[in-house]
Amino acid sequence: MELTLSQAFGKNFLGSSPIWYKQAIIAFLILNPLVYFFGGESSAFICGWLLIAEFIFTLAMALKCYPLQPGGLLALEAVALGLTDAHSVYHEVSANLQVILLLVFMVAGIYFMKNLLLFLFTKILITVRSKLGLSLLFLLSSAFLSAFLDALTVTAVLISVVVGFYSVYHKVASGKQITHTDDHDHGDDATIVDIHREDLESFRSFLRSLIMHGAIGTALGGVCTLVGEPQNLLIADIAGWDFATFALKMAPVTAPCFVLGVLTCVFLEKTSILGYGGKLPDPVRTILEDFELNESKKRKTKEIAALIIQGITAIFLIVALAMHLAEVGIIGLTVIVLITAFTGITDEHQIGHAFEEALPFTALLVVFFSVVAVIHDQHLFSPITHAVLKLDADVQGPMFFVANGILSMISDNVFVATVYINEVKAALDNTDPSQITITREQFDKLAVAINTGTNLPSVATPNGQAAFLFLLTSALAPLIRLSYGRMVVMALPYTIVLSIAGVLCVAYLL
């Protein structure tokens, strides 16, 4: 039956998303102007917070509809209403150009190293039979790498590895041989043989727990050093701290939290609660072992040479990032050039596949910066900052940790840290006795509270950390059934432990 034009528009709007979801987005787009124009004196402030809540909703429903389209419509409406403007959006984007370059080039660079990563991690997966041992290995290695590299880079590595594991088993579970060379759609379960369905679900549970331990590890390591997260570098620059000073200033909070994070990993794997503890099914292990054996047998001199090039490039990558030879994105572009040039990948379409994973998320991140521009222009966080600075000096640190933690759960932690450290620096530099002023000692304590408060509690939701949001919106999430709600539930034990430990350390150890 032929659709009418209005029915066709309704069918096309947000594609195959559920009708209730489409209706919710339309309701948001209608509600915002009503609040803005008829909300009274505080209409822009209220509408700004409403926009944040609506954007979080689109992120939470990422598996129903990719957030770029509904979030983009909300951002466009915000600009049209005057909650922000195109200049402010561009300012936020340009200020975060290094993050955008990282996504465009570094994630693509990791794509060209996937054979090496799959080779190494398959060896580890087969060799280390203890699930607890694997979980600790994922958490500790992610933490170590994130202390010197960017969390997004580490997350991209984890995603590439887990997708590699999943695709190998999915191919066999679909009735194909490991040696089958044709393209296989590992996102389509229709071809799964019945006897493999239960093992596939168990394998998904196993991979979910590993990737979540790894993601938490990026937060545990990223908070420790000056280069671990973008806001760390900003805070260190404003505070005048070098690498060693930053690490020592943070240590009274980061060291106990790291130990407790590791103990939480052990507890979760031992108790098998909240989706953790899943074991690797024996049939899956057998298939992965067969895959490794088959790959070893068919690996010719050309493939070995390619692995060597990838290995040398991986060493260069670590050294270049650790020594900050260039911005992370530029180093990623260097990785692409080196690997493709020396492994014979010269076809434009072959190279293009490497960018498919990161570019949708890059576009989503620009939309996110539009929401950040609204937060900045409408001063949505200012009342909280001023209220905390008026408290007694003894409670300012813990309260800043709590305030930063709560806001970092719902907004980007880089932005939250930027806003708060600038407010605190202004109070330090202020010479007017009628205004709020603080001492250098207070400033140092608040800087630690801001950094740890934005890094540790932000693991609660994918909104707080770009690495978590990248994981949620990656091709891996739907494969292993990792939804927004499931991420929040699985992160909950870490959120509780790190938040409580962090605020106590700020209160009593600084």
C-alpha positions in Angstrom: 0.0 0.0 0.0 1.4 3.4 -1.1 2.1 5.8 1.8 0.8 9.3 1.8 3.4 12.1 1.8 2.9 12.8 5.5 3.1 9.1 6.4 6.4 8.9 4.4 7.8 11.9 6.4 6.8 10.2 9.6 8.4 6.9 8.5 11.6 8.6 7.4 12.0 10.7 10.6 14.6 8.9 12.7 14.2 5.8 10.5 13.4 2.5 12.3 13.5 4.0 15.8 10.4 3.1 17.9 7.4 5.3 17.6 7.5 6.2 21.3 11.1 7.4 20.8 10.2 9.6 17.8 7.3 11.0 19.8 9.6 11.8 22.7 12.1 13.7 20.6 9.2 15.7 18.9 7.9 16.5 22.4 11.3 17.8 23.5 11.5 20.0 20.4 8.1 21.5 21.2 8.7 21.8 24.9 11.9 23.7 24.8 10.6 26.8 23.0 7.6 26.9 25.3 9.8 26.9 28.3 12.2 29.4 26.8 9.6 31.9 25.8 7.1 31.5 28.7 9.3 30.3 31.5 9.8 33.7 33.1 13.0 35.4 34.1 14.9 32.2 34.5 13.6 30.6 31.3 17.0 30.3 29.6 18.6 28.8 32.7 15.7 26.3 33.1 15.7 25.5 29.4 19.5 24.9 29.5 19.2 22.2 32.2 16.2 20.7 30.3 18.4 20.5 27.2 21.0 18.6 29.2 18.4 16.1 30.5 17.1 15.6 27.0 20.6 15.1 25.6 21.3 12.5 28.3 18.1 10.7 27.3 19.4 10.4 23.7 22.6 9.0 25.0 20.8 6.5 27.2 18.8 5.3 24.2 21.8 5.0 22.0 20.8 1.4 21.0 17.4 2.6 19.9 18.8 5.4 17.8 22.3 6.7 17.3 22.4 10.0 19.4 23.9 12.1 16.6 20.5 12.7 14.9 18.2 13.4 17.9 21.0 15.1 19.8 21.9 17.2 16.8 18.3 18.4 16.4 18.3 19.5 20.1 21.6 21.3 19.6 20.3 23.1 16.4 17.3 24.2 18.4 19.4 25.5 21.2 21.3 27.7 18.7 18.1 28.8 17.1 16.6 29.8 20.5 19.7 31.7 21.4 20.8 29.5 24.3 24.2 29.6 22.6 25.4 30.7 19.1 27.5 29.3 16.3 30.6 31.3 17.5 30.5 29.7 20.9 30.0 26.2 19.4 33.0 26.8 17.1 35.0 28.0 20.1 34.3 24.8 22.0 35.2 22.7 19.0 38.4 24.5 18.3 39.4 24.3 22.0 39.0 20.5 21.7 40.6 20.1 18.3 43.2 17.7 19.8 40.5 15.4 20.9 38.8 15.5 17.5 42.2 14.8 15.7 42.8 11.9 18.2 39.5 10.3 17.2 39.9 10.8 13.5 43.5 9.6 13.2 44.5 7.6 16.3 41.5 5.3 16.2 42.2 4.7 12.5 45.8 4.0 13.4 44.8 1.4 15.9 42.7 -0.2 13.1 45.8 -0.9 11.1 47.4 -2.5 14.1 44.5 -4.9 14.7 46.3 -8.0 13.5 49.1 -7.5 15.9 46.7 -6.8 18.8 44.6 -9.8 18.0 47.7 -11.9 17.8 49.0 -10.8 21.2 45.7 -10.8 23.1 44.6 -14.2 21.6 47.9 -15.6 23.1 47.0 -14.0 26.4 43.4 -15.2 26.3 44.5 -18.8 25.6 47.4 -18.8 28.0 45.7 -17.1 31.0 42.8 -19.5 31.9 41.8 -17.7 35.2 39.0 -15.2 34.6 40.1 -13.2 37.6 43.6 -13.1 36.2 42.3 -11.9 32.9 40.1 -9.3 34.5 43.0 -8.0 36.6 45.3 -8.0 33.5 42.7 -5.9 31.5 42.2 -3.5 34.4 45.9 -3.1 35.3 47.2 -2.8 31.7 44.5 -0.2 30.8 45.4 1.8 34.0 49.1 1.7 33.2 48.6 2.7 29.5 46.1 5.4 30.4 48.6 7.0 32.8 50.8 7.8 29.9 48.5 7.6 26.9 45.1 9.0 26.2 42.1 7.0 27.5 40.4 7.2 24.1 43.4 5.5 22.5 43.5 2.7 25.1 39.7 2.2 24.7 40.1 2.0 20.9 42.7 -0.8 21.5 40.3 -2.6 23.8 37.4 -2.3 21.4 39.6 -3.6 18.5 40.7 -6.6 20.5 37.3 -7.6 21.7 35.7 -7.2 18.3 38.4 -9.4 16.9 37.6 -12.1 19.5 33.9 -11.8 18.9 34.1 -12.0 15.1 36.2 -15.1 15.2 33.7 -17.1 17.3 30.7 -15.6 15.5 31.9 -16.8 12.2 32.3 -20.4 13.5 29.0 -20.2 15.4 27.3 -19.3 12.0 28.4 -22.6 10.6 31.5 -21.3 8.7 35.0 -22.6 8.9 37.7 -20.6 10.5 39.5 -20.6 7.1 36.4 -19.0 5.4 37.8 -15.9 3.7 34.6 -14.2 2.5 33.2 -11.2 4.4 31.2 -12.3 7.4 28.6 -10.0 9.1 29.2 -10.7 12.8 26.4 -8.3 13.7 23.7 -10.7 12.2 22.6 -13.5 14.6 20.2 -15.0 12.1 22.8 -17.4 10.8 23.9 -18.6 14.3 23.6 -22.4 14.6 21.2 -23.4 17.5 23.8 -25.4 19.4 26.0 -22.3 19.6 23.4 -19.8 20.9 23.9 -20.4 24.6 27.6 -20.3 24.3 27.4 -17.0 22.3 25.4 -15.4 25.2 27.9 -16.7 27.7 30.7 -15.3 25.5 29.0 -11.9 25.4 28.8 -11.9 29.2 32.5 -12.8 29.4 33.5 -10.0 27.0 31.2 -7.4 28.7 32.9 -7.9 32.0 36.4 -7.7 30.5 35.7 -4.5 28.5 34.1 -2.9 31.6 37.1 -3.7 33.8 39.3 -2.3 31.0 37.2 0.9 30.8 37.4 1.4 34.5 41.1 0.9 34.4 41.4 3.9 32.0 39.9 6.1 34.7 42.0 4.6 37.5 45.2 5.3 35.6 44.1 8.5 33.8 43.6 10.4 37.1 47.2 9.7 38.3 49.4 11.7 35.9 49.6 15.0 34.1 49.0 13.4 30.7 46.3 10.9 31.7 43.3 13.1 30.9 43.0 16.4 29.0 41.8 18.2 32.1 44.8 17.0 34.1 47.1 19.0 31.7 44.9 22.1 32.0 44.8 21.9 35.9 48.6 21.3 36.0 49.2 24.3 33.7 47.1 26.6 35.8 48.6 25.3 39.1 52.1 25.5 37.7 52.9 21.8 38.4 55.3 19.6 36.4 54.8 15.9 35.8 56.3 14.7 39.1 54.7 17.4 41.2 51.3 16.6 39.7 51.6 12.9 40.5 52.8 13.6 44.1 50.0 16.1 44.7 47.4 13.6 43.5 48.9 10.5 45.2 47.1 10.9 48.6 43.9 10.4 46.7 44.8 8.4 43.6 47.0 5.7 45.3 44.3 4.5 47.8 41.6 4.7 45.1 43.7 2.6 42.7 44.2 -0.1 45.4 40.5 -0.1 46.2 39.7 -0.3 42.5 41.8 -3.4 42.1 40.1 -4.9 45.2 36.7 -4.1 43.7 37.6 -6.0 40.5 38.6 -9.0 42.6 35.4 -8.8 44.7 33.2 -8.6 41.5 34.8 -11.5 39.9 34.6 -13.6 43.0 31.0 -12.8 43.8 29.8 -12.8 40.1 27.3 -10.0 40.8 26.0 -7.3 38.4 27.0 -9.1 35.3 30.6 -9.9 36.3 32.2 -13.3 36.7 31.2 -14.8 33.4 33.6 -17.5 32.3 34.9 -18.2 28.8 32.9 -21.3 27.5 35.1 -24.3 26.7 33.7 -24.6 23.1 34.6 -20.9 22.5 38.1 -21.4 24.0 38.6 -24.4 21.7 37.6 -22.3 18.6 39.9 -19.5 19.6 42.8 -22.0 20.1 42.0 -23.5 16.7 42.0 -20.0 15.2 45.4 -19.3 16.7 46.8 -22.6 15.4 45.3 -22.0 12.0 46.7 -18.5 11.8 50.1 -19.7 12.8 50.1 -22.4 10.1 49.0 -20.1 7.3 51.1 -17.2 8.4 53.6 -16.6 5.5 56.7 -14.4 5.3 54.6 -11.5 4.1 52.2 -11.6 7.1 55.2 -12.0 9.5 56.8 -9.0 8.0 53.6 -7.0 8.4 53.4 -8.0 12.1 57.0 -6.9 12.6 56.2 -3.5 11.1 53.1 -3.2 13.3 55.2 -4.1 16.3 57.9 -1.5 15.5 55.2 1.1 14.9 53.6 0.2 18.2 56.9 0.8 20.0 57.2 4.1 18.2 53.6 5.0 19.2 54.3 4.3 22.9 57.5 6.3 22.9 56.0 9.2 20.9 53.0 9.5 23.2 55.1 9.1 26.4 57.5 11.8 25.2 54.8 14.0 23.7 56.6 14.3 20.4 53.4 15.8 18.9 49.7 16.0 19.5 48.1 12.6 19.9 46.1 12.9 16.6 49.2 13.8 14.6 51.0 10.7 16.1 48.0 8.7 15.0 48.3 10.0 11.5 52.0 9.1 11.5 51.1 5.5 12.6 48.7 5.3 9.6 51.3 6.5 7.1 54.0 4.1 8.5 51.9 1.0 8.6 50.2 1.4 5.3 53.4 2.4 3.5 55.4 -0.6 4.7 52.6 -3.2 4.6 51.4 -2.4 1.0 48.0 -0.9 1.9 47.7 1.7 -0.9 44.1 1.3 -2.0 41.9 4.3 -1.1 38.9 2.1 -0.2 41.1 -0.1 2.1 42.3 2.9 4.0 38.7 4.3 4.1 37.5 1.4 6.2 39.8 2.5 9.1 37.8 5.7 9.5 34.3 4.2 9.6 34.4 3.5 13.4 35.5 6.9 14.6 33.8 9.4 12.3 30.2 9.0 13.6 31.5 9.4 17.1 33.5 12.4 16.1 30.4 14.0 14.7 28.5 13.2 17.9 31.3 14.7 20.0 30.9 18.0 18.1 27.2 18.0 18.9 28.2 17.3 22.5 30.4 20.4 22.4 27.3 22.4 21.3 25.6 21.4 24.5 28.8 22.3 26.4 28.5 25.8 24.8 25.0 26.1 26.2 26.3 25.2 29.7 29.0 27.8 29.3 26.9 30.6 27.9 24.0 30.1 30.4 26.4 29.7 33.4 24.5 26.6 34.5 27.2 25.5 36.9 28.1 28.9 38.4 25.6 28.9 41.3 27.1 25.6 42.6 30.7 27.0 42.4 29.8 30.2 44.3 28.0 28.3 47.0 30.9 25.9 47.6 33.5 28.7 47.8 31.4 30.4 50.5 31.8 27.3 52.8 34.5 26.9 55.5 37.9 26.0 54.2 37.9 22.6 55.9 34.8 21.4 53.9 35.6 23.1 50.6 37.7 20.2 49.3 35.2 17.4 50.0 32.3 19.6 48.7 34.2 20.4 45.5 34.9 16.7 45.0 31.2 16.0 45.5 30.0 18.9 43.3 32.5 18.0 40.5 31.6 14.3 40.8 27.9 14.8 40.5 28.2 17.2 37.5 30.8 14.9 35.8 28.3 12.0 36.0 25.9 14.0 33.7 28.3 16.2 31.7 31.7 16.0 30.2 34.3 15.9 32.9 36.8 18.0 30.9 34.3 20.8 30.7 33.4 20.5 34.4 37.1 20.6 35.4 37.7 23.6 33.1 34.9 25.6 34.6 35.8 24.9 38.2 39.6 25.3 38.0 39.1 28.7 36.4 36.7 29.8 39.1 39.1 28.7 41.8 42.1 30.4 40.1 40.0 33.6 39.9 39.4 33.4 43.6 43.2 32.8 44.2 44.1 35.8 42.0 41.4 38.1 43.5 42.8 41.0 45.6 39.4 42.6 46.3 38.5 41.8 50.0 34.8 42.2 49.2 35.1 39.2 46.8 35.7 35.6 47.6 39.4 34.9 48.0 41.5 31.8 48.9 45.1 31.0 49.9 47.6 29.0 47.8 47.2 26.1 50.2 43.5 26.1 49.7 44.0 26.4 45.9 46.2 23.3 45.8 43.8 21.2 47.8 40.9 22.4 45.7 42.8 21.6 42.5 43.3 18.0 43.7 39.7 17.8 44.6 38.6 19.1 41.2 40.9 16.7 39.3 40.0 13.6 41.3 36.3 14.6 41.5 36.0 14.9 37.8 37.9 11.7 37.0 36.7 9.1 39.5 32.9 9.5 40.0 32.5 10.2 36.3 32.7 6.4 35.7 29.1 6.3 36.8 27.7 7.0 33.3 29.0 7.2 29.8 28.3 11.0 29.8 31.2 11.8 32.1 34.1 10.3 30.1 34.6 10.5 26.4 36.2 7.0 26.5 33.0 5.5 28.0 30.8 7.3 25.5 33.0 6.1 22.7 32.6 2.5 24.0 28.8 2.9 24.3 28.5 4.2 20.7 31.1 1.9 19.1 30.3 -1.0 16.9 31.2 -3.3 19.8 28.4 -2.3 22.2 25.5 -3.8 20.2 27.5 -6.9 19.5 28.0 -7.8 23.2 24.6 -6.2 24.2 26.3 -3.4 26.2 23.6 -0.8 26.6 23.6 2.5 28.5 21.7 1.0 31.4 23.9 -2.1 31.6 27.0 0.1 31.6 25.6 2.1 34.5 24.8 -1.0 36.5 28.2 -2.6 35.9 30.0 0.6 36.8 27.9 1.1 40.0 30.2 -0.8 42.4 33.3 1.1 41.1 31.3 4.3 41.3 30.4 3.8 44.9 33.9 2.6 46.0 35.8 5.3 44.2 33.4 8.1 45.1 33.4 7.3 48.9 37.1 6.6 49.0 37.9 9.8 47.0 35.9 12.1 49.2 37.4 10.6 52.4 40.9 10.9 51.0 40.3 14.5 50.1 38.9 15.2 53.5 41.5 13.5 55.7 44.7 12.9 53.6 45.3 16.2 51.9 
